[in-house]
Amino acid sequence: MKSLRQNIYLVVLLVLLIFFPRCQKNEEPIPYTYVNFYINLNSPQYTNLTSVGGWVYVQGGYRGILVYRSSTEDFKAFDRACTYKPSSSCERIQVEENSITLVDTCCGSRFLITDGSVVNGPATISLREYRTYISGQALHVTNY
């Protein structure tokens, strides 16, 4: 009987560990910043966005926004604030030379440019992504 009770406690403990979120140490939320703007894809300052794999930095968000063209019809937009310690003034992602990963040179975290997921830490949370919509020759970037 005692062994059965111990097994039940063990199973309950395992279920709790698996299904309930763990605390994220040293990470803080990125403060909410209203984002709602359009990019004219015909504008010379956005020529990098005319081809797949192209990217540009734009103002907006909490620490700026990276806009990336992932396919002929799809764009991604990520806040440049690193998710490790976004309130630190040096925590800001930038595109690495390989144009595949993003790096925060302050903490060393790396993220994939294609989806903002963490490649290696200390960050464990993906970059904040904003919604993008194409309307004619304009790209709408928003968080509502």
ChimeraX commands (.cxc) that place a marker at each C-alpha (Angstrom):
marker #1 position 0.00,0.00,0.00 radius 0.5
marker #1 position 2.81,2.37,0.88 radius 0.5
marker #1 position 4.50,1.72,-2.50 radius 0.5
marker #1 position 1.28,2.46,-4.37 radius 0.5
marker #1 position 0.90,5.77,-2.52 radius 0.5
marker #1 position 4.49,6.72,-3.31 radius 0.5
marker #1 position 3.94,5.92,-6.98 radius 0.5
marker #1 position 0.82,8.11,-7.06 radius 0.5
marker #1 position 2.71,11.00,-5.49 radius 0.5
marker #1 position 5.51,10.53,-8.01 radius 0.5
marker #1 position 3.08,10.55,-10.95 radius 0.5
marker #1 position 1.34,13.70,-9.64 radius 0.5
marker #1 position 4.71,15.42,-9.19 radius 0.5
marker #1 position 5.79,14.51,-12.73 radius 0.5
marker #1 position 2.51,15.78,-14.19 radius 0.5
marker #1 position 2.92,19.08,-12.34 radius 0.5
marker #1 position 6.49,19.50,-13.58 radius 0.5
marker #1 position 5.57,18.74,-17.18 radius 0.5
marker #1 position 2.32,20.69,-17.59 radius 0.5
marker #1 position 2.85,23.80,-15.50 radius 0.5
marker #1 position 5.13,26.57,-16.76 radius 0.5
marker #1 position 8.42,27.16,-15.08 radius 0.5
marker #1 position 9.67,30.56,-14.01 radius 0.5
marker #1 position 11.95,32.29,-16.50 radius 0.5
marker #1 position 14.93,33.62,-14.60 radius 0.5
marker #1 position 16.60,36.86,-15.68 radius 0.5
marker #1 position 13.97,37.56,-18.31 radius 0.5
marker #1 position 11.52,40.40,-18.19 radius 0.5
marker #1 position 8.61,41.25,-20.44 radius 0.5
marker #1 position 9.05,43.69,-23.31 radius 0.5
marker #1 position 6.90,46.73,-22.51 radius 0.5
marker #1 position 3.87,47.15,-24.76 radius 0.5
marker #1 position 4.35,49.76,-27.48 radius 0.5
marker #1 position 1.63,50.64,-29.99 radius 0.5
marker #1 position 2.68,49.71,-33.53 radius 0.5
marker #1 position 0.68,50.69,-36.62 radius 0.5
marker #1 position 2.45,51.93,-39.76 radius 0.5
marker #1 position 2.77,51.35,-43.50 radius 0.5
marker #1 position 5.88,50.85,-45.61 radius 0.5
marker #1 position 5.76,51.83,-49.28 radius 0.5
marker #1 position 7.50,48.88,-50.91 radius 0.5
marker #1 position 8.29,51.06,-53.98 radius 0.5
marker #1 position 10.23,53.58,-51.87 radius 0.5
marker #1 position 14.02,53.60,-52.52 radius 0.5
marker #1 position 14.76,53.31,-48.79 radius 0.5
marker #1 position 13.08,49.88,-48.76 radius 0.5
marker #1 position 14.72,48.36,-51.88 radius 0.5
marker #1 position 16.14,45.54,-49.75 radius 0.5
marker #1 position 12.58,44.30,-49.28 radius 0.5
marker #1 position 12.04,43.74,-53.01 radius 0.5
marker #1 position 13.72,40.33,-52.90 radius 0.5
marker #1 position 13.17,37.30,-50.70 radius 0.5
marker #1 position 15.67,37.30,-47.83 radius 0.5
marker #1 position 15.91,41.09,-47.78 radius 0.5
marker #1 position 15.56,43.03,-44.55 radius 0.5
marker #1 position 15.51,46.57,-43.17 radius 0.5
marker #1 position 15.48,48.26,-39.79 radius 0.5
marker #1 position 12.63,50.72,-39.19 radius 0.5
marker #1 position 11.62,52.94,-36.30 radius 0.5
marker #1 position 8.85,51.77,-34.03 radius 0.5
marker #1 position 8.18,49.18,-31.39 radius 0.5
marker #1 position 10.17,49.20,-28.18 radius 0.5
marker #1 position 13.75,49.15,-29.57 radius 0.5
marker #1 position 13.06,49.47,-33.29 radius 0.5
marker #1 position 11.71,46.89,-35.72 radius 0.5
marker #1 position 13.36,44.50,-38.15 radius 0.5
marker #1 position 11.26,43.78,-41.26 radius 0.5
marker #1 position 12.25,40.65,-43.20 radius 0.5
marker #1 position 10.87,39.33,-46.50 radius 0.5
marker #1 position 10.45,35.59,-45.94 radius 0.5
marker #1 position 8.81,34.77,-49.32 radius 0.5
marker #1 position 7.36,36.57,-52.32 radius 0.5
marker #1 position 4.15,37.25,-50.42 radius 0.5
marker #1 position 5.11,37.05,-46.75 radius 0.5
marker #1 position 6.97,39.40,-44.44 radius 0.5
marker #1 position 8.05,39.09,-40.81 radius 0.5
marker #1 position 8.43,42.00,-38.39 radius 0.5
marker #1 position 10.24,41.60,-35.07 radius 0.5
marker #1 position 10.93,44.04,-32.27 radius 0.5
marker #1 position 14.68,44.56,-31.97 radius 0.5
marker #1 position 14.51,44.30,-28.17 radius 0.5
marker #1 position 16.23,41.15,-26.98 radius 0.5
marker #1 position 13.90,39.10,-24.78 radius 0.5
marker #1 position 16.60,38.46,-22.19 radius 0.5
marker #1 position 16.76,41.93,-20.61 radius 0.5
marker #1 position 14.90,44.34,-22.92 radius 0.5
marker #1 position 15.12,47.29,-20.51 radius 0.5
marker #1 position 18.92,47.31,-20.77 radius 0.5
marker #1 position 19.90,49.97,-23.31 radius 0.5
marker #1 position 22.42,47.69,-25.05 radius 0.5
marker #1 position 19.99,44.79,-25.53 radius 0.5
marker #1 position 19.13,45.19,-29.22 radius 0.5
marker #1 position 19.25,42.56,-31.94 radius 0.5
marker #1 position 20.97,43.04,-35.27 radius 0.5
marker #1 position 21.28,40.88,-38.38 radius 0.5
marker #1 position 24.51,38.87,-38.51 radius 0.5
marker #1 position 26.63,38.73,-41.69 radius 0.5
marker #1 position 25.14,35.35,-42.64 radius 0.5
marker #1 position 21.66,37.02,-42.83 radius 0.5
marker #1 position 20.18,33.92,-41.17 radius 0.5
marker #1 position 20.58,34.77,-37.53 radius 0.5
marker #1 position 20.07,37.81,-35.36 radius 0.5
marker #1 position 22.38,38.54,-32.45 radius 0.5
marker #1 position 22.25,40.67,-29.35 radius 0.5
marker #1 position 25.92,41.59,-28.88 radius 0.5
marker #1 position 25.23,42.64,-25.27 radius 0.5
marker #1 position 24.13,39.24,-23.89 radius 0.5
marker #1 position 25.10,37.02,-26.84 radius 0.5
marker #1 position 21.63,35.61,-27.52 radius 0.5
marker #1 position 20.94,34.52,-31.10 radius 0.5
marker #1 position 17.61,34.17,-32.92 radius 0.5
marker #1 position 16.50,32.88,-36.33 radius 0.5
marker #1 position 15.54,35.64,-38.77 radius 0.5
marker #1 position 12.83,33.42,-40.27 radius 0.5
marker #1 position 10.67,33.13,-37.15 radius 0.5
marker #1 position 12.40,34.93,-34.24 radius 0.5
marker #1 position 12.98,31.70,-32.29 radius 0.5
marker #1 position 15.96,31.36,-29.96 radius 0.5
marker #1 position 19.03,29.64,-31.42 radius 0.5
marker #1 position 21.09,30.01,-28.24 radius 0.5
marker #1 position 20.73,31.99,-25.03 radius 0.5
marker #1 position 20.77,33.20,-22.41 radius 0.5
marker #1 position 17.39,34.28,-23.87 radius 0.5
marker #1 position 14.77,31.52,-23.87 radius 0.5
marker #1 position 11.80,33.43,-25.31 radius 0.5
marker #1 position 11.34,34.20,-29.03 radius 0.5
marker #1 position 11.42,37.78,-30.28 radius 0.5
marker #1 position 8.20,39.79,-30.19 radius 0.5
marker #1 position 6.59,39.52,-33.60 radius 0.5
marker #1 position 4.24,42.06,-35.15 radius 0.5
marker #1 position 1.53,41.32,-37.72 radius 0.5
marker #1 position 2.19,42.17,-41.36 radius 0.5
marker #1 position -0.28,42.57,-44.23 radius 0.5
marker #1 position 0.33,43.47,-47.87 radius 0.5
marker #1 position -2.11,45.93,-49.40 radius 0.5
marker #1 position -1.13,46.79,-52.96 radius 0.5
marker #1 position 2.40,48.17,-52.77 radius 0.5
marker #1 position 2.18,48.91,-49.05 radius 0.5
marker #1 position 3.19,46.68,-46.17 radius 0.5
marker #1 position 1.12,47.22,-43.02 radius 0.5
marker #1 position 2.92,46.45,-39.74 radius 0.5
marker #1 position 0.79,46.42,-36.60 radius 0.5
marker #1 position 0.22,44.85,-33.21 radius 0.5
marker #1 position -3.56,45.15,-33.06 radius 0.5
marker link #1:1,2 radius 0.2
marker link #1:2,3 radius 0.2
marker link #1:3,4 radius 0.2
marker link #1:4,5 radius 0.2
marker link #1:5,6 radius 0.2
marker link #1:6,7 radius 0.2
marker link #1:7,8 radius 0.2
marker link #1:8,9 radius 0.2
marker link #1:9,10 radius 0.2
marker link #1:10,11 radius 0.2
marker link #1:11,12 radius 0.2
marker link #1:12,13 radius 0.2
marker link #1:13,14 radius 0.2
marker link #1:14,15 radius 0.2
marker link #1:15,16 radius 0.2
marker link #1:16,17 radius 0.2
marker link #1:17,18 radius 0.2
marker link #1:18,19 radius 0.2
marker link #1:19,20 radius 0.2
marker link #1:20,21 radius 0.2
marker link #1:21,22 radius 0.2
marker link #1:22,23 radius 0.2
marker link #1:23,24 radius 0.2
marker link #1:24,25 radius 0.2
marker link #1:25,26 radius 0.2
marker link #1:26,27 radius 0.2
marker link #1:27,28 radius 0.2
marker link #1:28,29 radius 0.2
marker link #1:29,30 radius 0.2
marker link #1:30,31 radius 0.2
marker link #1:31,32 radius 0.2
marker link #1:32,33 radius 0.2
marker link #1:33,34 radius 0.2
marker link #1:34,35 radius 0.2
marker link #1:35,36 radius 0.2
marker link #1:36,37 radius 0.2
marker link #1:37,38 radius 0.2
marker link #1:38,39 radius 0.2
marker link #1:39,40 radius 0.2
marker link #1:40,41 radius 0.2
marker link #1:41,42 radius 0.2
marker link #1:42,43 radius 0.2
marker link #1:43,44 radius 0.2
marker link #1:44,45 radius 0.2
marker link #1:45,46 radius 0.2
marker link #1:46,47 radius 0.2
marker link #1:47,48 radius 0.2
marker link #1:48,49 radius 0.2
marker link #1:49,50 radius 0.2
marker link #1:50,51 radius 0.2
marker link #1:51,52 radius 0.2
marker link #1:52,53 radius 0.2
marker link #1:53,54 radius 0.2
marker link #1:54,55 radius 0.2
marker link #1:55,56 radius 0.2
marker link #1:56,57 radius 0.2
marker link #1:57,58 radius 0.2
marker link #1:58,59 radius 0.2
marker link #1:59,60 radius 0.2
marker link #1:60,61 radius 0.2
marker link #1:61,62 radius 0.2
marker link #1:62,63 radius 0.2
marker link #1:63,64 radius 0.2
marker link #1:64,65 radius 0.2
marker link #1:65,66 radius 0.2
marker link #1:66,67 radius 0.2
marker link #1:67,68 radius 0.2
marker link #1:68,69 radius 0.2
marker link #1:69,70 radius 0.2
marker link #1:70,71 radius 0.2
marker link #1:71,72 radius 0.2
marker link #1:72,73 radius 0.2
marker link #1:73,74 radius 0.2
marker link #1:74,75 radius 0.2
marker link #1:75,76 radius 0.2
marker link #1:76,77 radius 0.2
marker link #1:77,78 radius 0.2
marker link #1:78,79 radius 0.2
marker link #1:79,80 radius 0.2
marker link #1:80,81 radius 0.2
marker link #1:81,82 radius 0.2
marker link #1:82,83 radius 0.2
marker link #1:83,84 radius 0.2
marker link #1:84,85 radius 0.2
marker link #1:85,86 radius 0.2
marker link #1:86,87 radius 0.2
marker link #1:87,88 radius 0.2
marker link #1:88,89 radius 0.2
marker link #1:89,90 radius 0.2
marker link #1:90,91 radius 0.2
marker link #1:91,92 radius 0.2
marker link #1:92,93 radius 0.2
marker link #1:93,94 radius 0.2
marker link #1:94,95 radius 0.2
marker link #1:95,96 radius 0.2
marker link #1:96,97 radius 0.2
marker link #1:97,98 radius 0.2
marker link #1:98,99 radius 0.2
marker link #1:99,100 radius 0.2
marker link #1:100,101 radius 0.2
marker link #1:101,102 radius 0.2
marker link #1:102,103 radius 0.2
marker link #1:103,104 radius 0.2
marker link #1:104,105 radius 0.2
marker link #1:105,106 radius 0.2
marker link #1:106,107 radius 0.2
marker link #1:107,108 radius 0.2
marker link #1:108,109 radius 0.2
marker link #1:109,110 radius 0.2
marker link #1:110,111 radius 0.2
marker link #1:111,112 radius 0.2
marker link #1:112,113 radius 0.2
marker link #1:113,114 radius 0.2
marker link #1:114,115 radius 0.2
marker link #1:115,116 radius 0.2
marker link #1:116,117 radius 0.2
marker link #1:117,118 radius 0.2
marker link #1:118,119 radius 0.2
marker link #1:119,120 radius 0.2
marker link #1:120,121 radius 0.2
marker link #1:121,122 radius 0.2
marker link #1:122,123 radius 0.2
marker link #1:123,124 radius 0.2
marker link #1:124,125 radius 0.2
marker link #1:125,126 radius 0.2
marker link #1:126,127 radius 0.2
marker link #1:127,128 radius 0.2
marker link #1:128,129 radius 0.2
marker link #1:129,130 radius 0.2
marker link #1:130,131 radius 0.2
marker link #1:131,132 radius 0.2
marker link #1:132,133 radius 0.2
marker link #1:133,134 radius 0.2
marker link #1:134,135 radius 0.2
marker link #1:135,136 radius 0.2
marker link #1:136,137 radius 0.2
marker link #1:137,138 radius 0.2
marker link #1:138,139 radius 0.2
marker link #1:139,140 radius 0.2
marker link #1:140,141 radius 0.2
marker link #1:141,142 radius 0.2
marker link #1:142,143 radius 0.2
marker link #1:143,144 radius 0.2
view
